[in-house]
């Protein structure tokens, strides 16, 4: 599968060249334009149970599958939020955990399933009890609100990340939940509350904007009942 990221910045698009018979799966509603050799279908990738699991993780029950059925074709895709699209190569050994709405598109052999987090992480990580897991071999595309910035951690190196800015990280990386400050009052009044402490080695992808923060900003301008 050949691809190109076009229109860099908040209006970024993904352009994919499909060979005859090749397929691409993407989040519902992502297609902007496609060749007349390509068919688009709504499918429950992996079956009903996996579709329900993705819903619990905040993802759509259906994916759209785009297949070049009548010869090679081109597809243009874009995310519904202003932000970037980032490719990740899966080698069949390292799986990735994705934030809610982090999945954008993937080649056919990449599987999108769910993982159940423990009680503490489910309650306080901001991601819920169910998170998305990407596995298999192929190319995975994740999307963000704002720009995507990679943070590389050496073995034993740690970093603290606001949970509203997480996009994706290797499943092999562990993290724990902690207060942003030394005390609860300071943590709350700082506007940070609880944060995630990641430990390397590994690469964590973060987004420069927080969707929840944007929603809270919009809410102050809406008329109150």
Secondary structure, DSSP 8 states (H G I E B T S, - for coil): -EEEEES-STB-EEEEEE-TT-EEEEETT-EEEE-TTEEEEEE-TT-HHHHHHHHHTT--S-EEEEEE-SS-EEEEE--SSSB-EEEEEEESS--EEE-TT-EEEEETTEEEEEEE--HHHHHHSSS-SEEEEEEEEEEEEEE-SB-EEEEEE-TT-EEEEEGGGEEEEETT--EEEEESSSSHHHHHHTT--EEEEEESSEEEEEESS-HHHHHHHHHTTS---
